[in-house]
C-alpha cells in the first residue's frame, strides 16, 4: 500500500488527467450511477409491480404508474450504459493517444540511454503491456470503483432514512465487498498477478534474444533446449494464472453469499417496516430484488483491484522512463550550453586487477586549446588514461570531467566533444566523399574540399579520375600511410570537436612523413585541445606541455624548453630517440 501511495503522489502520467478532464470524469460517474440506478430501480419497481399485480387490483390504473416506470427504467438502463461506455472510451482514447505520443517522444529523446540501459524485450514489454494496463486502469478499476462507492453510499443512506440500525448493518455487509474484498485481492491475487507480469517480462526478453539469435540456436543444434526453456516459462505463467483463477472463484462465491445475506437483510427490513399493511407488503418484494442488479457494481471493485499491482508497476515504469528522459533532456541542455571544455583528472585511481594499480591518486588539468604530449614506458598508463578520458573505463576512485561534467554523463554525446585519431584509422571500401562524411553526414562538397585542402590532400584528390567519387578500396590501401592519416584527420576536422585525441597516429610512418603529418595535424588543430600519446619524440617541440607518466604518477611535466633545460633525463630521451631515427 505504501508503494501505491508513493506512486500516486509522484505520478505524472495517470492521475493528473483526472484534473485535466474533470468535467468529463464527472459525466462518466453520473452516467455510470444512472445506469446502476436504472438497473436497481427497474428491479425495485418490478418487485412492487409483481406483488401489487398478484393482489388483483380492481382497476389497471392502480398499477399503471409502476408499469410506466418499469418501461422507463428498462429503456434507461441500456441507454445510459451505452452513453456511459461511449464517454468513458472517449476519455480513454484521448488519454491513451496522448500516452502513446508522449511515450514515443520519450523513447526518441532517450534512445541512447534506453539502448544502453534496457534490453529490447524491456521496451517491447513497455509498449505491449504498460500502456494497455493504463488503459484498463481507467476502464476496469477507476471508473467502476468510483461508481461502486457512490452506489454503496447512496444505498446505505437510502436505507438509513428509514432505519439507522439496518443501514449500519448494510454498511458493514456491503463494506466486505467494496473495501475488504479489494484489499484482500490486492494482497493475495494481486501479488500473484505481479509475479505473473515479471514472468511475462522475462519471457519477452528471452523470446527476443531467442529470435535475434535463432540462427545460432539452429547451428548449435539446441532448438529443443530453446523450446523447453520457453515451455517452462509458459508453464510458470499458466500455474500463476490457475492459482489466480481459483482465488477468483472463491472470492466470487463468497461475494454472492454476501449479496444473498444483504437480500435477506433487506427483506427482513422491508417486512418490519412495511409488512403491517396490505398495501405495504408490496414493498417487501421490491426491496428484496433491489440488491441483485447492484451486485455486479460492488463485485467489480474487487475484480478491478486484482490488477492493481500491475497498474502500479506500469505507472512506476512510465514515470521512471519519463524521469530518465527528462534528466537526459536536461543534460542535453547543459551540454549545449557547455562552453568550458577544461579536462580534469582528479584523485584518479585505476587498476585492471585489485592488487595492481596503473594510476593512483592521479591529478591533471588540461586547459582548452592546450597541446599536450603524454610520454611513458609501455604499461605506464598512457592508453589507460585515454580510455578513462573517453569513458571506456571507469575509475575505482576519483573522477574525470569535461567542463565540470563527469565523463560518464557525456557518453551519449561524446562525439560532440572528443574525436580520436589512432594508429590505424579505418577507411571503408567506399568513395572518398563517403569516408569523409563519417565526420559530418551533412557535409557539402565545398566543405569536403575545404578540409582536404587543409590537410594538403586537395590537389591529390583533384588529380584522381573521379575526384570525391573515387573508391578508397578496402582499408584505403590505394593510398600511402601518411595519406590515410591525413584523410582521417580531414574527417576529424569535419566532426569539429573541441578536443582531439591522438593515439600514436604516426606509428609505422617513416621519420620524414611522420614529421610532415605531425606538422599538418598541429597546424589544422591550432584552436583545439590536443592530447597526444606517443612513444617517439619526433615533433615533440610542437606541443605546449609534456608529461611523463611513471610509477602511477606524473614524473616529469613542463614545456619543451623547460624540460630540455631542467631535466637531463628528458634531454637523454630526446637524444636517444633522434639517435634511433638517424
Secondary structure, 3 states (H helix, E strand, C coil): CHHHHHHHHHCCCCCHHHHHCHHHHHHHHHHHHHHHHHHHHHHHHHHHHHHHHHCCCCCHHHHHHHHHHHHHHHHHHHHHHHHHHHHHHHHHHHHHHHHHHHHHHHHHHCHHHHHHHCCHHHHHHHHHHHHHHHHHHHHHHHHHHHHHHHHHHHHHHHHHCCCHHHHHHHHHHHHHHHHHHHHHHHHCHHHHHHHHHHHHHHHHHHHHHHHHCHHHHHHCCCHHHHHHHHHHHHHHHHHHHHHHHHHHHHHHHHHHHHHHHHHHHHHHHHHHHHCCCCCCCHHHHHHHHHHHHHHHHHHHHHHHHCCHHHHHHHHHHHHHHHHHHHHHHHHHHHHHCCCCCCEEEEEEEECCECCECCEEEEEEEECCCCEEEEEECCCCCHHHHHHHHHCCCCCCEEEEEECCEEHHHHHHHHHHCEEEECCCCCCCCCEHHHHHCCCCCCCCHHHHHHHHHHCCCHHHHHHCCCHHHCECCHHHCCCCHHHHHHHHHHHHHHHCCCEEEEECCCCCCCHHHHHHHHHHHHHHCCCCEEEEECCCCCCHHHCCEEEEEECCEEEEEECHHHHHHHCHHHHHHHHHHHHHHC
